[in-house]
Each structure stands twice: as structure tokens, then as C-alpha cells.
Amino acid sequence: MSHHKDSRGQFGKVAVLYGGTSTEREISLITGQAVWEALVRCDVDAHLVDTKQGFLTRMQTDNFKTAWIALHGSDGEDGKIQSFLESMNIRFTGSGSLSCSLTMNKLFTKKILSNNGFKTPDFLQVTNSDDYEKIVKKIKLPFVLKPCSQGSSIGVHIIENRRNYEKKLKTLNDFNDWIIAESYITGPEYTAGFLDGETLPLVKIDAGQNEFYDYEAKYYSQETKYVCPSGLDIKLEDKVKNKCTDIFKLFDIKGWARTDFFINEDYEPIFLEINTVPGMTLHSLVPMAASAIGINFDQLCFRILETSIR
């Protein structure tokens, strides 16, 4: 076990990749700054690199050996950056390009989950506005309409009638993405962080008055309460954590990640999605779960960095 200091310079020069151009740029700027500060406190030779400007040449000219990926949304989670780094032989935190591109696509994720015996809310791919009857028949009202690849609940709408459906479908078409209809599930949402092969203690999300755990609730709302320990019975928590670990293995997730789910009346987890670069702000879930087992923020950032060299 390391002492959470890069005393031997084993990582070389580390680029904290942040910012980028996705809809989640502002969150990434906060994440990157927090991670960079933590790594510097751990004696890592870390530098902030905004991927908005020609960073690939900079990675080579400045001789970076390792990348700590702090990019959210399509920038850091769709596998593109990972495949660049793979081809440049630069080590990086988190999962490889294939796992990232699969989990970024909610439709693929849901298909793989349900084909492997995991529960996920009923869903349909929406191709045009005439699909309304088909959706209502399969999924019932209200249902959720969302883009296939946006993160942070951006562009997620709860649909209660046809007029509402047609209006929201128009706005979703601007995302230039596949669209999914999914059954609307109420009740407490939970999340499981993953660190270096293990599932962390579960966190319960209570979004308060917000209709569901949306972008606002996720980052800014004082209403949102995170509860860890989750309050679930210990046996149930262990059973759910084992399922989460199985899912991380199924998608070949490396280093760290997060999966979000509901628990139904039969005490079965119903999985929503997998995030390969979860938030790392002070308001975030993975740091909270890690601190429940005695891993503070600096140690967490360092441990994630350590997973890049395995």
C-alpha cells in the first residue's frame, strides 16, 4: 500500500485533463481544479491541461507520461480521448476506450444489462413522433424521454401526455443523438462508487422537491441529500454491492466509476447507467462513499492515479 505520496516519481509528469467542449464543461473545470490541487498536495508533478485547445500536441511536446482524466460528458466518457492516449502510449486513469464508448451509450448499456440478467427500466428507442402510441403501450404514462449519450440528466424530460411528448421530442432532436423512452420510476435512487476493483458503500440520493435527480439537483441544489451509510439492511447492501461489482466486471470497468440504480419492492436493484468519469466535486458521490471507509479526497485522487499504472 502506498503512502499517498509520489516520492519516487513513479507517474512522471501528470496531465490533469479537464474543461473540454461538452455540455458539462463547467463541472469538469471544478473537478479538474480539485483533483489537481489534491495531487499537488501528494507531491505529484501534476499540471492542468484544458482539452479545449490543441492538447494532443502539448501531451507530446511537454512529455507527459500519465493523464488523470477529469472530463465529463462526451469529452471524457465516450472513449475518444482514451483511444488517443492508447495510441500515444500514455497511461491514463479510468476505463479503456471500448468500455467508455459502450457505457456512454445508454441504449447499448441497457441492452447489455438486460441480456445479462440485470434489471433496467423498460425502454424503447424513439425514432419519430409517431412512436407515442407504441411507447404508451409498452411503457405506460408518465415516461422519461432522454438523449442516449448526454450526462448529468441534461435533456431528460418526464412526459405526461402527447402534446408534451411532441414538444420535448423537438428540443431533443437538437442534441443530434439517439433518443430513448424509459419507464419513470419513483422512489429512492442509489449510487455505487467503484474504486480499484471494489464497490464502495452505497449512497442513497434524496432529491427533495426536485422532480427527479436532475442537473440542478446534482450540482447546485441544497435540497439534494446524500445519505451514506445508505440505511439499507446490511445483507441487502452486500447483495446489491456484489451485483454492482459484477456489472463493473461485465463492462470491463477499470480504476474507478459509478453506477446509479433504484431498488424495487422486491429489493432488486434496477440499473440506470454507468458513469466512467463521475463527478469529483465536494458535492459528489464517489468522494462521499470513499470517506465512509476512511479514504479522504486527496487519498482518493492519488489512489485513482495509482490505478493508471496497473
C-alpha positions as CSV (number, residue, x, y, z in Angstrom):
1,M,0.0,0.0,0.0
2,S,1.4,3.4,-0.9
3,H,1.7,6.3,1.4
4,H,-0.2,8.5,-0.9
5,K,2.9,10.4,-1.9
6,D,4.6,10.2,-5.3
7,S,8.0,10.2,-3.6
8,R,9.6,8.0,-6.3
9,G,8.2,10.0,-9.2
10,Q,6.6,6.8,-10.5
11,F,3.9,8.6,-12.5
12,G,6.3,11.1,-14.2
13,K,4.7,14.3,-15.4
14,V,0.9,14.0,-15.0
15,A,-1.7,15.9,-17.1
16,V,-5.0,16.5,-15.4
17,L,-7.2,16.7,-18.5
18,Y,-10.2,18.9,-17.8
19,G,-12.6,21.5,-19.3
20,G,-13.2,20.4,-22.9
21,T,-16.1,21.3,-25.0
22,S,-19.1,19.2,-23.9
23,T,-22.2,20.4,-22.2
24,E,-20.5,19.5,-18.9
25,R,-17.5,21.8,-19.3
26,E,-18.2,23.9,-16.2
27,I,-18.4,20.8,-13.9
28,S,-15.2,19.5,-15.4
29,L,-13.4,22.7,-14.6
30,I,-14.4,22.3,-11.0
31,T,-13.4,18.6,-10.9
32,G,-10.1,19.2,-12.6
33,Q,-9.1,22.0,-10.3
34,A,-10.0,19.9,-7.2
35,V,-8.1,16.9,-8.5
36,W,-5.0,18.9,-9.5
37,E,-4.8,20.6,-6.0
38,A,-5.1,17.2,-4.3
39,L,-2.4,15.6,-6.5
40,V,0.0,18.6,-5.9
41,R,-0.5,18.1,-2.1
42,C,0.5,14.4,-2.7
43,D,3.8,15.6,-4.3
44,V,2.7,14.6,-7.8
45,D,4.2,16.6,-10.7
46,A,0.7,17.5,-11.9
47,H,-0.4,20.1,-14.5
48,L,-3.8,21.3,-15.6
49,V,-4.4,20.8,-19.3
50,D,-7.7,22.1,-20.8
51,T,-8.5,19.9,-23.8
52,K,-10.3,22.7,-25.5
53,Q,-7.1,23.9,-27.0
54,G,-4.8,21.6,-29.1
55,F,-3.8,19.4,-26.1
56,L,-2.6,16.3,-28.1
57,T,0.5,18.2,-29.3
58,R,1.0,19.5,-25.8
59,M,0.9,16.0,-24.4
60,Q,3.8,15.0,-26.6
61,T,5.9,18.2,-26.6
62,D,5.6,18.6,-22.8
63,N,6.5,14.9,-22.4
64,F,3.5,13.9,-20.2
65,K,3.7,10.3,-19.0
66,T,0.3,9.9,-17.4
67,A,-3.2,11.5,-17.7
68,W,-5.7,11.9,-14.9
69,I,-9.0,12.2,-16.9
70,A,-11.3,14.8,-15.3
71,L,-13.5,15.3,-18.3
72,H,-17.2,14.7,-18.0
73,G,-19.9,14.1,-20.7
74,S,-18.9,13.2,-24.2
75,D,-15.4,14.7,-23.8
76,G,-14.1,12.3,-21.3
77,E,-16.5,9.4,-21.3
78,D,-17.1,8.5,-25.0
79,G,-13.8,6.7,-25.5
80,K,-12.2,9.2,-27.9
81,I,-9.6,10.7,-25.5
82,Q,-8.9,7.2,-24.3
83,S,-8.1,5.9,-27.8
84,F,-5.9,8.9,-28.5
85,L,-3.9,8.2,-25.3
86,E,-3.8,4.5,-26.0
87,S,-2.3,5.2,-29.4
88,M,0.2,7.6,-27.9
89,N,1.1,5.1,-25.2
90,I,0.3,7.4,-22.4
91,R,-1.1,5.8,-19.2
92,F,-4.5,7.2,-18.0
93,T,-7.0,6.9,-15.2
94,G,-10.3,5.0,-15.6
95,S,-11.5,2.6,-18.2
96,G,-10.3,1.9,-21.8
97,S,-11.8,3.3,-24.9
98,L,-14.2,0.4,-25.6
99,S,-15.7,0.4,-22.1
100,C,-16.2,4.1,-22.2
101,S,-17.8,4.2,-25.6
102,L,-20.2,1.4,-24.7
103,T,-21.3,2.9,-21.3
104,M,-21.6,6.4,-22.8
105,N,-24.4,5.0,-25.0
106,K,-27.4,4.4,-22.6
107,L,-29.1,2.2,-25.2
108,F,-26.2,-0.2,-25.6
109,T,-25.7,-0.2,-21.8
110,K,-29.3,-1.2,-21.2
111,K,-29.3,-3.9,-23.8
112,I,-26.1,-5.4,-22.4
113,L,-27.5,-5.2,-18.9
114,S,-30.8,-6.9,-19.7
115,N,-29.2,-9.5,-21.9
116,N,-27.1,-10.5,-18.9
117,G,-29.9,-10.8,-16.4
118,F,-29.7,-7.4,-14.8
119,K,-32.8,-5.3,-14.4
120,T,-33.1,-1.9,-16.0
121,P,-36.2,0.3,-16.6
122,D,-38.3,-0.8,-19.6
123,F,-37.1,1.2,-22.7
124,L,-37.6,1.8,-26.4
125,Q,-35.5,3.7,-28.9
126,V,-37.6,6.6,-30.3
127,T,-37.3,7.3,-34.0
128,N,-40.1,9.7,-34.7
129,S,-43.1,11.5,-33.2
130,D,-45.4,8.7,-34.3
131,D,-43.9,6.3,-31.7
132,Y,-46.1,7.8,-29.0
133,E,-48.7,5.0,-29.0
134,K,-46.1,2.3,-29.1
135,I,-44.3,3.8,-26.1
136,V,-47.5,4.3,-24.1
137,K,-48.4,0.7,-24.8
138,K,-45.1,-0.8,-23.8
139,I,-44.0,1.7,-21.0
140,K,-47.2,3.4,-19.8
141,L,-47.5,7.1,-18.7
142,P,-45.7,9.0,-17.4
143,F,-42.4,8.0,-19.1
144,V,-39.0,9.6,-19.3
145,L,-37.6,10.9,-22.6
146,K,-33.8,11.4,-22.8
147,P,-30.9,11.6,-25.2
148,C,-28.8,8.5,-25.4
149,S,-25.4,10.0,-24.6
150,Q,-25.7,13.2,-22.6
151,G,-24.7,13.1,-18.9
152,S,-25.8,14.9,-15.8
153,S,-29.5,14.5,-16.6
154,I,-29.2,17.1,-19.3
155,G,-32.1,16.9,-21.7
156,V,-34.1,14.5,-19.5
157,H,-37.9,15.1,-19.6
158,I,-40.8,13.5,-17.8
159,I,-43.7,13.0,-20.3
160,E,-47.3,13.0,-19.3
161,N,-49.2,13.5,-22.5
162,R,-48.9,13.6,-26.2
163,R,-48.5,17.4,-26.6
164,N,-45.8,17.4,-24.0
165,Y,-44.1,14.5,-25.9
166,E,-44.1,16.2,-29.3
167,K,-42.7,19.5,-27.8
168,K,-39.9,17.8,-25.9
169,L,-39.0,15.5,-28.8
170,K,-38.4,18.6,-30.9
171,T,-35.9,20.0,-28.3
172,L,-34.2,16.6,-28.0
173,N,-33.6,16.5,-31.7
174,D,-31.2,19.4,-31.3
175,F,-28.8,17.1,-29.5
176,N,-28.2,15.1,-32.7
177,D,-28.3,11.9,-30.7
178,W,-30.4,8.8,-30.4
179,I,-33.4,9.2,-28.1
180,I,-34.7,6.8,-25.5
181,A,-38.1,6.4,-23.8
182,E,-37.8,4.8,-20.5
183,S,-40.3,3.9,-17.7
184,Y,-40.5,6.6,-15.0
185,I,-39.5,5.1,-11.7
186,T,-40.1,6.8,-8.4
187,G,-38.7,6.1,-5.0
188,P,-35.2,6.5,-3.7
189,E,-32.3,6.4,-6.1
190,Y,-29.0,4.9,-5.0
191,T,-25.5,5.1,-6.4
192,A,-22.5,2.8,-6.1
193,G,-19.0,4.1,-6.5
194,F,-16.2,1.7,-7.7
195,L,-12.6,2.0,-6.8
196,D,-9.8,-0.3,-7.9
197,G,-11.8,-3.5,-8.2
198,E,-14.2,-2.9,-5.3
199,T,-17.7,-1.4,-4.9
200,L,-17.7,1.3,-2.2
201,P,-20.5,1.8,0.4
202,L,-23.8,2.6,-1.3
203,V,-25.1,6.2,-1.2
204,K,-28.9,7.0,-1.1
205,I,-29.9,10.1,-3.1
206,D,-32.9,12.1,-1.9
207,A,-33.6,14.8,-4.4
208,G,-36.1,16.6,-2.1
209,Q,-38.6,18.7,-4.0
210,N,-36.9,18.3,-7.4
211,E,-38.9,16.2,-9.8
212,F,-36.0,13.8,-10.2
213,Y,-32.3,13.9,-9.7
214,D,-31.6,16.5,-12.4
215,Y,-28.7,18.7,-13.4
216,E,-29.8,21.4,-10.9
217,A,-30.2,18.9,-8.1
218,K,-27.0,17.1,-8.9
219,Y,-24.7,20.2,-8.6
220,Y,-26.4,23.1,-7.1
221,S,-29.5,22.3,-5.1
222,Q,-29.4,22.5,-1.3
223,E,-32.5,20.2,-1.4
224,T,-30.5,17.2,-2.5
225,K,-29.4,15.0,0.4
226,Y,-26.9,12.2,0.1
227,V,-27.1,9.5,2.8
228,C,-24.1,7.3,3.5
229,P,-24.3,4.7,5.0
230,S,-27.4,4.2,2.8
231,G,-29.7,2.8,5.6
232,L,-30.2,-0.4,3.7
233,D,-30.1,-3.7,5.7
234,I,-26.5,-4.9,5.7
235,K,-27.4,-8.2,3.9
236,L,-29.2,-6.3,1.2
237,E,-26.4,-3.8,0.8
238,D,-23.9,-6.6,0.4
239,K,-26.1,-8.4,-2.2
240,V,-26.5,-5.1,-4.2
241,K,-22.8,-4.3,-4.0
242,N,-22.0,-7.7,-5.3
243,K,-24.3,-7.1,-8.3
244,C,-22.7,-3.8,-8.9
245,T,-19.2,-5.4,-8.9
246,D,-20.5,-7.9,-11.4
247,I,-21.7,-5.1,-13.7
248,F,-18.4,-3.3,-13.4
249,K,-16.7,-6.5,-14.4
250,L,-19.1,-7.2,-17.3
251,F,-18.3,-3.8,-18.9
252,D,-14.5,-4.2,-18.1
253,I,-14.5,-1.0,-16.0
254,K,-11.1,-0.1,-14.7
255,G,-9.8,2.2,-11.9
256,W,-13.0,4.0,-10.8
257,A,-16.6,4.6,-11.9
258,R,-20.1,4.8,-10.6
259,T,-23.4,3.2,-11.3
260,D,-26.9,4.6,-10.5
261,F,-29.9,2.5,-9.7
262,F,-33.3,2.2,-7.9
263,I,-34.3,-0.6,-5.6
264,N,-37.8,-2.0,-6.3
265,E,-40.4,-3.5,-3.9
266,D,-38.8,-6.9,-4.3
267,Y,-35.4,-5.5,-3.1
268,E,-33.9,-5.9,-6.6
269,P,-31.7,-3.1,-8.0
270,I,-32.9,-1.6,-11.3
271,F,-29.8,-0.1,-13.0
272,L,-30.0,3.2,-14.9
273,E,-26.5,3.8,-16.2
274,I,-22.7,3.6,-15.6
275,N,-20.5,6.7,-15.4
276,T,-16.9,6.1,-16.3
277,V,-15.8,9.6,-15.1
278,P,-18.1,10.5,-12.2
279,G,-18.2,14.0,-10.6
280,M,-15.3,14.7,-8.2
281,T,-16.5,18.0,-6.7
282,L,-17.0,18.3,-3.0
283,H,-20.7,17.8,-3.7
284,S,-20.0,14.5,-5.4
285,L,-20.9,10.9,-4.6
286,V,-17.7,8.9,-5.0
287,P,-15.7,11.1,-2.6
288,M,-18.5,10.7,-0.1
289,A,-18.6,6.9,-0.4
290,A,-14.8,6.7,-0.1
291,S,-14.7,8.9,3.0
292,A,-17.2,6.4,4.6
293,I,-14.4,3.8,4.6
294,G,-11.7,6.3,5.7
295,I,-10.3,7.4,2.3
296,N,-10.1,11.2,2.2
297,F,-10.3,13.3,-1.0
298,D,-6.5,13.6,-1.5
299,Q,-6.0,9.8,-1.0
300,L,-8.9,9.1,-3.4
301,C,-7.3,11.2,-6.2
302,F,-4.0,9.5,-5.6
303,R,-5.4,6.0,-5.5
304,I,-7.2,6.7,-8.8
305,L,-3.9,7.8,-10.2
306,E,-2.2,4.6,-8.9
307,T,-4.7,2.5,-10.9
308,S,-3.4,4.0,-14.1
309,I,-0.1,2.1,-13.9
310,R,-1.5,-1.4,-13.3
